[in-house]
Amino acid sequence: MDAVDAPDPHDAPGPHHAPGPHDAPDPDGAPGPHDAPGLHDAPFDPWSPEFVADPYPAYARLRATGRAHWFAPTGQWLIPHYEDVSALLRDRRLGRTYTHRFTHEEFGREAPPAAHEPFHTLNDHGLLDLEAADHTRIRRLVSKAFTPRRVEDLAPTVRRLAAGLVGELVATGGGDLLSVVAAPLPVAVIAEMLGIPEDEEERGRLRPWSADICGMFELNPSEETARRAVRASIEFSDYLRELIARRRKEPGDDLISALVGVAELTEQEMISTCVLLLNAGHEATVNTTVNGWWRLLKEGVRPDAGNPEKLSTAVEEILRYDTPLQMFERWVLDDIEIDGQVIPRGSEVALLFGSANRDPARFGPTADRLDLTRADNPHLSFGAGIHYCLGAPLARLELTAIFGELLRQAPGIRLAAEPVWKPGYVIRGFEALRVEV
């Protein structure tokens, strides 16, 4: 299916997709999107189960047929090459938001529906969706609380939790790697970091809230997805507001107490920061663990658990080879040009991380091969530029702990059933991964 003619299965616009860039003003008379070359030769169908299961052949065709492809169903320019994706992540002519410079009307966009406001209030005050002075200010303040030392101090807890979860999987002879090990670990770690009480009911709500909120980051989410995200945004925000109030009265040795101690942060900024840490950390670790183990089991290869350096190198390759975040979107704040194609202000670009991480121009002729010893590996799975993932050190700590424990405790692990991919494309992963030990 072409990038031009693919159907749009949802009528409801998502948080970043209404209306399309073709409706935006073009002050410089730049060529329209349909003047872009190579559009009919590169299939891109993010709603197709077959595409979600293996988008990499389509990415190769996208790279072979151009550097910028117009995709009408979402009103975005697809950017598939490593060099372009890396450069645009650092280009200040693009932004995660545009409201720090333009009104919706000036930018040629419609304001989000009023019913979605709780989601946008939560999302728009988080680091990932801030630009310019606000981003600099909040990242500096949050960095005071989210320090490398705090991550280092968590290492024994992370390893203990990973060992216990893998032990449970081994004791029962196997099970669903996702629900038994991959999902509980990052949720428990973030809960520990934030100081959320060790109450099964309280911590049990974190993952459903995260999943419902993250549904809005898929392409053209449905109105039902938006309703779930709004409900989760309200409930999660109310819960954190109560927890922040408790920490103001009785501070502890946790991240929320540390954030409360940063006087320049507003309550909403604290809430949005905590939610972002859970959502970003949880989704990345879960999907990297499950997608990575599926690939290791299919190909019959194993990292060296006895060598920390080799294990770390293998984890970086797993992050590159099948990145959990396939796409990262940015608004064009000032006209840019890619390979002679002017992309005007008001457009949106979709930076294809999954394609960039498999680009032979950067990773050589073995780009499509899983090489657990790959040393030169500047993958983009954690982003780049000012929005480089704040939680990357914690994610790496969790991943090396999970992979190490599985290799040590379950050396004979094998697939028990072929897994099914979830329908989401942007945050890509399996419904479950059943294994036998």
Secondary structure, DSSP 8 states (H G I E B T S, - for coil): --TTT---S--S--TT-SS-GGGS--TT----GGGSTTGGG----TT-HHHHH--HHHHHHHHHH-S-EEETTTTEEEE--HHHHHHHHT-TTEES--TTT--TTTTT-----GGGHHHHHHHHTSGGG--HHHHHHHHHHHHHHS-HHHHHHHHHHHHHHHHHHHHHHHHTTEEEHIIIIITHHHHHHHHHHHT--S-HHHHHTHHHHHHHHHGGGSSS--HHHHHHHHHHHHHHHHHHHHHHHHHHHS--SSHHHHHHT-TTS-HHHHHHHHHHHHHHHHHHHHHHHHHHHHHHHHHT----TT-HHHHHHHHHHHHHHT-SB-EEEEEESS-EEETTEEE-TT-EEEEEHHHHTT-HHHHGGGTTS--TT-------TT--GGGS-TTHHHHHHHHHHHHHHHHHH-TT-EESS---B-S-SSB--BS--EEE-
